[in-house]
Amino acid sequence: MRILVAAAIVLGVVAGWVRLPYYAVGPGPAREVEPLISVEDHATYASAGKLIMTTVSYYRVTPLLALQAWIDPNFAVVNQSVLFPGGTTTQQEQQRAISQMDQSKIDAASLVVRRMTRYPRQHGSGPLIQGIEPGSPPAALLFSGDLGTAIDGKTVTSDAAASAVLADASPAATITFRVSAAGQTHDVTLVRKKCDPKVDKPLVGIVMVNPFPFPLSISSGDIGGPSVGLMWSLGLYDLMTPGDLTGGRTIAGTGTIDLNGKVGPIGGIADKVVAAQRVGATVFLAPKDNMKDLSGVDTAGMTVIPIGSFQDALRYLHPGATA
């Protein structure tokens, strides 16, 4: 009897506490985007409805949690290699996802602000790092959203000024990049190397844009990845323009955005549909390249609109708007 009790205790501990190399993946939180966007020194306009970003959640499972996820029709259990390919660690993947999120916020803001102002000619001081080439020298040292203030001791006030200083530096030279991030300033030492297979010469490997002409911030919290780009851009546009893109509706969506307003496909769209349904969305904006992934997915209660660009979204939400 004692052996059976001990075995039951051990089995319970294993089932409830031992983590497996598997993750449960399913619908994540759906959040309104406009309250997460802050704009200063520019008029803003409230909306009667809501623009909602949708997410996917995942967590590592124990045998018991795996069973619960298996029973839940909205969750799937996948090997950790699906979420962390190539042997990347959880920390590395989280850092990559946060960097993607930061880049998506810059792309969305750049797209909208240049339609509302004289940006990029009218801008703040210093080059803003928009993106970093994977595998390039600064990949682990600089991040999207860092603001450059000087290169090799020379003050730089714009993207063009920074590019000129970099162009003058010897290809083999060590480059000292002074950046400001999270209220702190620090120096990063870089060298060029071949990091783009399409370019047969060493590169620093960063993409810069001019900073915005007024204070603008987007709070994404612990959400990572690039898939909120479309909804960031629509939320910022709606906030900065008179009228109401939502028309009083709850409109959810997903999709990456680039500096030219192109909307790209994302992963986990079926989970994001469920997240949108849970908050009562009546419209779901889906990347047109994901429409095939929605075949057979229950979208009851929502009108699904295929979106290929920021302009497509504006045409649907506000036919009189231009971008």
Residue pairs with C-beta under 8 A, 6 or more apart in sequence:
14 62
14 63
15 62
15 63
15 64
16 62
16 63
16 64
17 62
18 62
18 63
19 60
19 61
19 62
20 60
20 61
20 62
20 63
20 66
21 79
21 80
22 60
22 61
22 66
22 77
22 78
22 79
22 80
23 58
23 59
23 60
23 61
23 77
23 78
23 79
23 80
23 82
23 83
24 58
24 59
24 61
24 65
24 66
24 68
24 69
24 75
24 76
24 77
25 56
25 57
25 58
25 75
25 76
25 77
25 78
25 83
25 268
25 271
26 56
26 57
26 58
26 69
26 72
26 74
26 75
26 76
26 271
26 274
27 54
27 55
27 56
27 57
27 74
27 271
27 272
27 274
27 275
27 278
28 54
28 55
28 56
28 57
28 271
28 275
29 55
29 57
29 275
30 52
30 53
30 54
30 55
30 252
30 275
30 276
30 278
30 279
30 281
31 52
31 53
31 55
31 223
32 50
32 51
32 52
33 51
33 52
33 53
33 228
33 231
33 232
33 234
33 235
34 47
34 50
34 51
34 235
34 238
34 239
36 218
36 219
36 220
36 235
37 216
37 217
37 218
37 219
37 232
37 235
37 236
37 239
38 215
38 216
38 217
38 218
38 219
39 214
39 215
39 216
39 236
39 239
39 240
40 214
40 215
40 216
41 214
41 215
42 116
42 214
42 240
43 240
44 239
44 240
45 238
45 239
45 240
45 241
45 242
45 243
45 244
47 238
47 239
47 244
47 245
47 246
48 244
48 246
48 247
48 248
49 244
49 246
49 247
49 248
49 249
49 250
49 251
50 246
50 249
50 250
50 251
51 231
51 234
51 235
51 238
51 245
51 246
51 251
51 252
51 253
52 231
52 250
52 251
52 252
52 253
52 276
52 279
52 281
53 223
53 228
53 231
53 232
53 252
53 253
53 254
54 252
54 253
54 254
54 272
54 273
54 275
54 276
55 223
55 227
55 228
55 272
55 275
56 267
56 268
56 271
56 272
56 275
58 83
59 65
60 80
61 69
61 77
66 77
69 75
69 76
69 77
70 77
74 271
74 274
83 93
84 90
84 92
84 93
88 96
94 224
96 224
97 224
97 225
98 224
99 132
99 143
99 144
100 224
100 225
100 226
101 220
101 223
101 224
101 225
101 226
101 228
102 143
102 144
102 145
102 220
103 130
103 131
103 144
103 226
104 225
104 226
104 227
104 228
104 229
104 232
104 256
104 257
105 145
105 218
105 220
105 229
105 232
106 128
106 130
106 131
106 144
106 145
106 209
107 130
107 229
107 233
107 257
107 258
107 259
108 218
108 229
108 230
108 232
108 233
108 236
108 257
109 212
109 216
109 218
109 232
109 233
109 236
110 119
110 120
110 130
110 209
110 212
110 259
111 233
111 257
111 259
111 260
111 261
111 310
112 233
112 236
112 237
112 240
113 119
113 212
113 213
113 216
113 236
114 120
115 237
115 323
116 237
116 240
116 241
117 213
118 213
119 210
119 212
119 213
120 159
120 209
120 210
122 213
123 158
123 210
123 211
123 212
123 213
124 210
124 211
124 212
124 213
124 214
125 157
125 158
125 211
126 147
126 148
126 149
126 156
126 157
126 158
126 180
126 211
127 147
127 148
127 156
127 158
127 159
127 161
127 162
127 163
127 208
127 209
127 210
127 211
128 145
128 146
128 147
128 148
128 159
128 208
128 209
128 210
128 211
128 212
129 142
129 143
129 144
129 145
129 146
129 147
129 148
129 179
129 206
129 207
129 208
130 144
130 207
130 208
130 209
130 259
131 144
131 206
131 207
132 138
132 139
132 142
132 143
132 144
132 205
132 206
132 207
133 139
133 195
133 196
133 203
133 205
133 206
133 207
134 195
135 195
135 205
136 193
136 195
136 203
136 204
136 205
136 206
137 190
137 191
137 192
137 193
137 195
137 204
137 205
138 177
138 188
138 190
138 204
138 205
138 206
139 205
141 188
141 190
142 177
142 179
142 188
142 206
143 181
145 181
146 179
146 180
146 181
147 179
147 180
147 181
147 211
148 156
148 162
148 177
148 178
148 179
148 180
148 208
149 155
149 156
149 178
149 179
149 180
149 185
150 156
150 177
150 178
151 162
151 165
151 166
151 169
151 175
151 176
151 177
151 178
152 165
152 169
152 175
152 176
153 176
154 165
156 162
156 165
158 210
159 208
159 209
159 210
162 208
163 208
166 175
166 204
169 175
171 192
171 201
171 202
172 191
172 192
173 191
174 189
174 190
174 191
175 189
175 190
175 191
175 192
175 204
176 187
176 188
176 189
176 190
177 187
177 188
177 189
177 190
178 185
178 186
178 187
178 188
179 185
179 186
179 187
179 188
190 204
191 202
192 202
192 203
192 204
192 205
193 202
193 203
193 205
194 200
194 201
194 202
194 203
195 203
195 205
196 203
196 205
209 259
216 236
218 232
218 236
220 228
225 266
226 256
226 264
226 266
227 254
227 255
227 256
227 266
227 267
227 272
228 254
229 255
229 256
229 257
229 258
229 263
230 253
230 254
230 255
230 256
230 257
230 263
230 285
230 287
230 307
230 310
230 313
231 253
231 254
231 255
231 285
232 257
233 257
233 261
233 310
234 245
234 253
234 285
234 310
234 313
234 314
234 317
237 245
237 314
237 323
238 244
238 245
238 246
241 321
243 318
245 251
245 314
245 317
245 318
245 321
246 317
247 317
249 282
249 283
250 279
250 280
250 281
250 282
250 283
251 281
251 282
251 283
251 284
251 285
251 317
252 272
252 275
252 276
252 279
252 281
252 283
252 284
252 285
252 302
253 276
253 283
253 284
253 285
253 286
253 307
253 313
254 266
254 269
254 272
254 285
254 286
254 287
255 263
255 264
255 265
255 266
255 285
255 286
255 287
255 290
255 307
256 263
256 264
256 265
256 266
256 287
257 263
257 264
257 310
258 264
261 309
261 310
261 311
261 323
262 308
262 309
262 310
263 287
263 288
263 307
263 308
263 309
263 310
263 312
263 313
264 287
264 289
265 287
265 289
265 290
265 293
266 272
266 287
266 290
269 286
269 287
269 290
269 293
269 294
269 297
270 293
270 294
270 297
273 284
273 294
273 297
273 298
273 299
273 302
273 304
276 284
276 302
277 299
277 300
277 301
277 302
281 302
282 301
282 302
282 303
283 302
283 303
283 305
284 299
284 302
284 303
284 304
284 305
285 305
285 307
285 313
285 316
286 294
286 304
286 305
286 306
286 307
287 306
287 307
287 308
288 306
288 307
288 308
288 312
289 308
291 304
291 306
294 304
305 313
305 316
306 312
307 313
307 316
310 323
311 323
314 321
314 322
314 323
315 321
